[in-house]
Amino acid sequence: MDMRTSTSDAGQATRLVGRVAVVTGASKGIGAGIAKELALAGAAVAVNFARDRDGAEAVVADIEMSGGRAISIQGDVSKSEDVSRLMAAVGEKFGNIDVLVNNAGVFDALAIDDLTEAEFHREFDTNVLGPLLVIRESLKHFGPNGGSIINIGSGASRSFPPTYSIYAATKAALDAITRVLSKELGPRGIRVNSVNPGATLSEGTRAAGLYGVDSEAERQLVAMTPLGRVGTPEDIARVVVFLASDDSRWVTGELIHATGGLR
């Protein structure tokens, strides 16, 4: 994503000045796009990764080249000790946090006949337990004025695509977590919302043969999308910036379906 500020971006470039944001799973795809867009809006950004150190450091380099502040921090969000280390490192570098984006996630297309316990636990550990652990730890690091938690869900939680029973279930659980915690954390001044992308081009979806490979499945999906294309990480990232900023100060407990109108 081009980090240069255009005329249309001029107002956005100061929306998060002085804020600190943590983005999990930000070494590529939607997470990388979110990290860069938050930095473009003025936030200092912690770029979390589980395995792809090179990708995370490339995101940090892009942010720094554009005059932003960022660090990369390794950590598996499904492991509480990693999460504690992640948040402690952010605190040591930047102080209190203002924005948490739970983006780390895994998925696989799996017919019910092929379901395994291992795949169930892999997806639920990262997609559901992970956000819960990160949110729990983040509460020690939000300042007295609270902040914003943004979960990255999925349009699959309401479109229910075949062969994605585990993944859709994890994202439906994340929808519920978003709404429960918006009520639980509201008194602390912490807003909790979810952005649920539809078909979005990323390294993961391209590698899975879903989008960006000129497939018949992609052509059919685009034909059903009112806005007539597959989404991009920037499309999702700009919604996240809105939810991270004071522009959305009266918004909590919402599930924003950024799907180009696909239902």
C-alpha positions as CSV (number, residue, x, y, z in Angstrom):
1,M,0.0,0.0,0.0
2,D,1.3,3.5,-0.9
3,M,2.0,5.3,2.3
4,R,2.1,8.8,0.7
5,T,-0.5,11.2,1.8
6,S,-2.8,12.5,-0.9
7,T,-5.0,15.6,-0.8
8,S,-8.0,13.4,0.1
9,D,-6.0,11.9,2.9
10,A,-5.0,15.2,4.5
11,G,-7.6,15.2,7.2
12,Q,-7.0,11.6,8.0
13,A,-3.3,12.1,8.5
14,T,-3.8,13.7,12.0
15,R,-6.7,11.6,13.3
16,L,-4.6,9.4,15.5
17,V,-1.6,11.6,16.3
18,G,-0.3,10.8,19.8
19,R,-2.1,7.4,19.9
20,V,-0.5,4.0,20.2
21,A,-2.0,1.0,18.3
22,V,-1.3,-2.7,18.5
23,V,-2.2,-4.9,15.4
24,T,-1.9,-8.6,15.8
25,G,-1.1,-10.7,12.7
26,A,0.2,-7.7,10.8
27,S,3.0,-9.1,8.8
28,K,1.0,-9.3,5.6
29,G,-2.5,-9.0,4.1
30,I,-5.2,-7.1,5.9
31,G,-3.2,-6.8,9.1
32,A,-0.3,-5.1,7.2
33,G,-2.8,-2.8,5.5
34,I,-4.3,-1.8,8.8
35,A,-0.9,-1.2,10.5
36,K,0.1,1.1,7.6
37,E,-3.2,3.0,7.5
38,L,-3.1,3.5,11.3
39,A,0.4,4.9,11.0
40,L,-0.7,7.1,8.1
41,A,-3.3,8.6,10.5
42,G,-0.6,9.4,13.0
43,A,-0.5,6.4,15.4
44,A,2.7,4.7,16.6
45,V,2.1,1.0,15.7
46,A,3.2,-2.3,17.2
47,V,3.3,-4.8,14.3
48,N,2.8,-8.3,15.8
49,F,3.7,-11.5,13.9
50,A,3.8,-15.2,14.8
51,R,6.3,-16.5,12.2
52,D,6.8,-14.1,9.4
53,R,9.5,-11.8,10.9
54,D,10.7,-10.6,7.5
55,G,7.2,-9.6,6.5
56,A,6.6,-7.7,9.8
57,E,9.9,-5.9,9.5
58,A,9.1,-4.9,5.9
59,V,5.8,-3.3,7.2
60,V,7.8,-1.5,9.9
61,A,10.3,-0.3,7.2
62,D,7.4,1.0,5.0
63,I,5.9,2.9,8.0
64,E,9.3,4.4,9.0
65,M,10.1,5.4,5.4
66,S,6.9,7.5,5.4
67,G,7.9,9.2,8.7
68,G,5.9,7.0,11.0
69,R,6.8,5.1,14.2
70,A,6.5,1.3,14.4
71,I,8.1,-1.8,15.9
72,S,7.7,-5.5,15.2
73,I,7.1,-7.9,18.0
74,Q,6.9,-11.7,17.7
75,G,4.2,-13.5,19.6
76,D,1.6,-16.3,19.2
77,V,-1.7,-14.8,20.3
78,S,-3.0,-18.2,21.4
79,K,-0.3,-18.5,24.1
80,S,-0.8,-16.3,27.2
81,E,3.0,-16.0,27.9
82,D,3.5,-14.7,24.4
83,V,0.7,-12.2,24.8
84,S,2.1,-10.9,28.1
85,R,5.5,-10.5,26.5
86,L,3.9,-8.7,23.5
87,M,2.0,-6.2,25.5
88,A,4.9,-5.6,27.9
89,A,7.2,-4.8,24.9
90,V,4.7,-2.3,23.6
91,G,4.5,-0.6,27.0
92,E,8.2,-0.4,27.3
93,K,8.5,1.2,23.8
94,F,5.4,3.4,23.6
95,G,3.7,3.5,27.0
96,N,-0.1,3.1,27.3
97,I,-2.0,1.8,24.3
98,D,-5.1,3.5,22.8
99,V,-6.0,1.1,20.0
100,L,-6.0,-2.7,19.8
101,V,-6.8,-4.5,16.5
102,N,-7.3,-8.3,16.8
103,N,-6.5,-9.3,13.3
104,A,-4.5,-12.5,13.7
105,G,-6.5,-15.4,12.2
106,V,-6.2,-18.7,10.4
107,F,-8.6,-20.6,8.1
108,D,-8.9,-23.6,5.9
109,A,-11.6,-25.0,3.6
110,L,-12.6,-28.3,5.0
111,A,-15.6,-30.5,4.2
112,I,-17.3,-31.9,7.3
113,D,-16.2,-35.4,6.2
114,D,-12.6,-34.3,6.6
115,L,-12.9,-32.4,9.9
116,T,-10.2,-33.1,12.4
117,E,-9.8,-32.2,16.1
118,A,-6.4,-30.7,15.3
119,E,-7.9,-28.2,12.7
120,F,-10.7,-27.3,15.1
121,H,-8.3,-26.4,17.8
122,R,-5.9,-24.6,15.5
123,E,-8.6,-22.3,14.3
124,F,-10.4,-21.8,17.6
125,D,-7.1,-21.3,19.5
126,T,-6.0,-18.4,17.2
127,N,-9.3,-16.9,16.1
128,V,-11.3,-17.0,19.4
129,L,-8.9,-17.8,22.3
130,G,-6.3,-15.4,20.8
131,P,-8.5,-12.3,20.9
132,L,-9.7,-13.1,24.4
133,L,-6.2,-13.4,25.7
134,V,-5.0,-10.3,24.0
135,I,-7.9,-8.2,25.2
136,R,-7.5,-9.5,28.8
137,E,-3.8,-8.5,28.8
138,S,-4.5,-5.2,27.0
139,L,-6.7,-4.0,29.9
140,K,-3.5,-3.6,31.9
141,H,-2.1,-1.2,29.3
142,F,-5.0,1.1,28.3
143,G,-4.8,4.5,29.9
144,P,-7.4,6.2,32.1
145,N,-9.3,7.5,29.1
146,G,-9.9,4.1,27.7
147,G,-9.6,3.5,24.0
148,S,-10.8,1.3,21.1
149,I,-10.7,-2.4,20.5
150,I,-11.4,-3.5,17.0
151,N,-11.9,-7.2,16.2
152,I,-11.5,-8.3,12.6
153,G,-14.3,-10.8,12.0
154,S,-15.6,-12.1,8.7
155,G,-18.5,-11.9,6.4
156,A,-18.5,-15.7,6.7
157,S,-20.2,-15.3,10.1
158,R,-23.4,-14.5,8.3
159,S,-22.9,-15.9,4.7
160,F,-22.0,-19.4,5.9
161,P,-19.9,-20.6,2.9
162,P,-19.7,-24.4,2.3
163,T,-16.6,-26.1,3.7
164,Y,-15.9,-23.3,6.2
165,S,-17.9,-24.6,9.1
166,I,-15.0,-24.2,11.6
167,Y,-13.9,-20.8,10.3
168,A,-17.4,-19.4,10.2
169,A,-18.0,-20.7,13.7
170,T,-14.9,-19.0,15.0
171,K,-16.0,-15.7,13.5
172,A,-19.6,-16.0,14.8
173,A,-18.0,-16.5,18.2
174,L,-15.9,-13.3,17.7
175,D,-19.1,-11.4,16.8
176,A,-20.6,-12.5,20.2
177,I,-17.4,-11.6,22.0
178,T,-17.5,-8.1,20.5
179,R,-21.0,-7.5,21.7
180,V,-20.5,-8.9,25.2
181,L,-17.3,-7.0,25.8
182,S,-18.7,-3.7,24.5
183,K,-21.1,-3.9,27.4
184,E,-18.5,-5.1,29.9
185,L,-15.8,-2.6,29.0
186,G,-18.0,0.4,28.2
187,P,-17.8,1.6,31.8
188,R,-14.0,1.7,31.5
189,G,-14.3,4.0,28.4
190,I,-13.2,1.2,26.1
191,R,-15.2,0.8,22.9
192,V,-15.4,-2.7,21.2
193,N,-16.4,-3.1,17.6
194,S,-15.8,-5.5,14.8
195,V,-15.0,-5.1,11.1
196,N,-16.2,-8.1,9.1
197,P,-14.6,-8.2,5.7
198,G,-16.1,-9.9,2.7
199,A,-14.0,-11.2,-0.2
200,T,-10.7,-9.4,0.2
201,L,-7.5,-9.9,-1.8
202,S,-4.5,-10.8,0.4
203,E,-1.5,-13.2,0.3
204,G,-3.6,-15.8,2.2
205,T,-6.6,-15.7,-0.1
206,R,-4.4,-15.7,-3.2
207,A,-2.4,-18.7,-1.9
208,A,-5.6,-20.5,-1.2
209,G,-6.7,-19.9,-4.8
210,L,-9.7,-17.8,-3.8
211,Y,-9.1,-14.3,-5.2
212,G,-6.6,-12.6,-7.4
213,V,-6.1,-15.8,-9.5
214,D,-8.9,-15.1,-12.1
215,S,-10.9,-18.1,-10.9
216,E,-14.5,-18.9,-11.8
217,A,-15.4,-18.7,-8.1
218,E,-14.0,-15.1,-8.0
219,R,-15.8,-14.1,-11.1
220,Q,-19.1,-15.4,-9.7
221,L,-18.5,-13.6,-6.4
222,V,-17.7,-10.3,-8.0
223,A,-20.9,-10.6,-10.1
224,M,-22.9,-10.9,-6.8
225,T,-21.2,-7.9,-5.2
226,P,-23.0,-4.6,-5.7
227,L,-19.7,-2.7,-5.9
228,G,-18.4,-5.0,-8.5
229,R,-15.0,-6.0,-7.3
230,V,-13.0,-7.9,-4.6
231,G,-12.0,-5.8,-1.6
232,T,-8.5,-4.7,-0.7
233,P,-6.7,-4.5,2.6
234,E,-6.9,-0.7,2.4
235,D,-10.8,-0.9,2.1
236,I,-10.8,-2.6,5.5
237,A,-8.1,-0.5,7.0
238,R,-9.9,2.7,6.5
239,V,-12.9,1.4,8.4
240,V,-10.5,0.4,11.2
241,V,-9.1,4.0,11.3
242,F,-12.6,5.4,11.7
243,L,-13.3,3.0,14.6
244,A,-9.9,3.8,16.2
245,S,-10.5,7.6,16.0
246,D,-12.7,10.0,18.0
247,D,-15.0,10.2,14.9
248,S,-16.6,6.9,16.2
249,R,-16.6,7.9,19.9
250,W,-20.4,7.1,20.1
251,V,-20.0,3.7,18.4
252,T,-19.6,0.5,20.3
253,G,-20.9,-3.1,20.1
254,E,-21.2,-2.8,16.3
255,L,-20.4,-5.3,13.6
256,I,-19.5,-3.4,10.4
257,H,-19.8,-5.7,7.4
258,A,-17.2,-4.3,4.9
259,T,-18.3,-6.5,2.0
260,G,-19.0,-4.2,-0.9
261,G,-22.7,-4.9,-0.3
262,L,-22.4,-8.7,-0.7
263,R,-25.1,-10.3,1.4
